Amino acid sequence: MISHKHTPVYRQLVETVRAGFQLLDKPVQNEITAFLAGRQADNGAFMDRAGRPDLYYSLFGSWISMATEQRVLQSALKGYITGLTSAEPTGPVEDLALLLIKTELDDDFMKQSVLSIIKPFMKKGRMIELSYQFFLISLAIDASGKNKGFYYFFARIWLSLHRSRGNIPCSLTAALVFARKMLGLNTNHIQKRLLDFLVEGGGFRAFDSVQTADMLSTGVALFVLKGTGYDLRLIKQGCLEFVQNNYVEGAFLSGDGDLTRDLEYTFYGLLALGSLTQD
């Protein structure tokens, strides 16, 4: 079961991103922080690929700002979330993003009951795949929930009985591996399944049917493999080359041919670097 000394998963992610950032030369660090600042809108939110303020991208902006110690950007984001009203329509993913941002930046934030965290997914999240719902809910409860023991008890039972169906992506496989590790369940079999997504020459692909690696899959797979004790030296060189080849002017690209620079893939690029360098 989860230790009382457990560090919330989102903070483990941030610390790994920090390790990746600190590995880089100062000029590259400056490029990344300049790109990050350029993705913040006047209202303090961070922008999506189309240049619109967005809660989902604000979560990545918040975490990268934490990892790179950009306190001015964090302060502006804090002003944005403080001014949000409950009347503004959001989906379950945006609700989760806002909850995680508030956990870190809202001085008046109070931990929530497990039921209050789950409720938005019961109302709005029915179209989201069940395993992904479980991951999102667990991430939020891990960071912001109170009296979590009851939830973890049933989560452990669910994971023990759960059998993935269909062609689930690398990122979700990684999430299930990490959840099993958190709850003290065996990860060997599903860890080997995660390694099936490794592309020869470097990086991880999203699905078995895809031939090319992408930064999201690579970042989360390396983070989880590192966290579950896999010796990354066996695959380090190829993955490192994949990440390095997809850095452009302060941002990491998706790695699948899309040349759009955004915060999400920059986060995953730094996460991959941090995972590879924390030996």
Residue pairs with C-beta under 8 A, 6 or more apart in sequence:
1 152
1 156
1 183
1 184
2 148
2 152
2 182
2 183
2 184
6 182
7 15
8 142
8 143
9 139
9 142
9 143
9 178
9 182
10 63
10 100
10 103
10 104
10 139
10 142
10 143
12 227
13 63
13 223
13 271
14 63
14 66
14 67
15 67
15 274
16 223
16 226
16 271
16 274
16 275
16 278
17 63
17 64
17 67
17 267
17 270
17 271
17 274
18 66
18 67
18 68
18 274
19 273
19 274
19 277
19 278
20 269
20 270
20 271
20 272
20 273
20 274
20 275
20 276
20 277
21 29
21 32
21 67
21 68
21 270
21 273
21 274
23 273
23 274
23 277
24 32
24 273
28 247
28 250
29 68
31 249
31 250
32 64
32 68
32 250
32 251
32 266
32 270
33 68
33 70
33 250
34 250
35 249
35 250
35 251
35 261
35 266
36 61
36 64
36 65
36 68
36 70
36 73
36 250
36 263
36 266
37 70
37 73
39 46
39 47
39 57
39 61
39 262
39 263
40 46
40 47
40 61
40 73
40 76
40 77
41 47
41 53
43 53
43 80
43 83
44 76
44 77
44 78
44 79
44 80
44 81
45 53
45 54
45 55
45 57
45 58
45 61
45 77
45 80
46 53
46 54
46 57
46 58
46 60
46 61
46 62
46 77
46 263
47 53
47 54
47 57
48 54
48 56
48 57
48 262
49 260
49 262
53 80
55 90
55 94
55 97
55 98
55 101
56 93
56 94
56 97
56 264
57 262
57 263
57 264
58 77
58 80
58 81
58 97
58 101
59 97
59 100
59 101
60 263
60 264
60 266
60 267
61 73
61 77
61 263
62 74
62 77
62 100
62 101
62 104
62 105
63 267
64 70
64 263
64 266
64 267
64 270
65 71
65 73
65 74
65 77
66 74
66 104
67 270
74 105
77 101
77 105
78 105
78 106
81 98
81 101
81 102
81 105
81 106
82 106
84 98
90 98
91 124
91 125
92 120
92 121
92 124
92 125
92 128
92 136
93 128
93 136
95 120
95 124
96 136
96 139
96 140
99 112
99 117
99 140
99 143
99 144
100 139
100 140
100 143
100 144
102 109
102 144
103 109
103 143
103 144
109 144
111 144
111 145
111 146
112 144
112 145
112 146
113 145
113 146
113 147
114 141
114 145
114 146
114 147
114 148
114 150
114 151
117 137
117 140
117 141
117 144
117 145
118 137
121 128
121 133
121 136
121 137
125 133
125 136
128 136
129 168
129 172
131 162
131 164
131 168
131 172
131 175
131 176
132 172
132 175
134 155
134 158
134 179
135 172
135 175
135 176
135 179
138 155
138 179
141 148
141 151
142 148
142 182
145 151
152 183
155 179
155 183
156 183
156 184
156 185
159 176
159 179
159 180
159 183
159 185
160 185
162 176
164 173
164 176
167 207
167 208
167 209
169 206
169 207
169 217
170 194
170 197
170 204
170 205
170 206
170 207
170 217
170 220
170 221
171 206
171 216
171 217
171 220
171 221
173 190
173 193
173 194
173 197
174 194
174 217
174 220
174 221
174 223
174 224
175 220
175 224
176 190
177 187
177 190
177 191
177 194
177 224
177 228
178 223
178 224
178 227
178 228
180 186
180 187
180 190
181 187
181 224
181 227
181 228
187 228
191 225
191 228
191 230
194 221
194 224
194 225
195 225
195 230
196 208
197 204
197 205
197 206
197 207
197 208
197 217
197 221
198 204
198 221
198 235
199 205
199 211
199 212
199 213
199 242
200 238
201 238
201 241
201 242
202 213
202 235
202 237
202 238
202 239
202 240
202 241
202 242
203 212
203 213
203 214
203 215
203 217
203 218
203 238
203 239
203 242
203 243
203 255
204 213
204 214
204 217
204 218
204 221
204 222
204 239
205 211
205 212
205 213
205 214
205 217
206 214
206 216
206 217
212 255
212 256
212 257
213 242
213 255
213 256
214 254
214 255
214 256
215 243
215 246
215 252
215 253
215 254
215 255
215 265
215 268
215 269
215 272
216 254
216 264
216 265
216 268
218 239
218 242
218 243
218 255
218 268
218 272
219 267
219 268
219 269
219 270
219 271
219 272
219 275
220 268
220 271
222 232
222 239
222 271
222 272
222 275
222 276
223 271
223 272
223 274
223 275
225 232
225 275
226 232
226 275
226 278
232 239
232 275
232 276
232 279
233 279
236 276
239 272
239 276
240 273
240 276
242 255
243 252
243 269
243 272
243 273
243 276
246 252
246 253
246 254
246 255
246 269
247 253
247 269
248 259
248 261
249 261
250 261
250 266
251 261
251 262
251 263
251 265
251 266
251 269
252 265
252 266
252 268
252 269
252 270
253 259
253 260
253 261
253 265
254 260
254 265
255 265
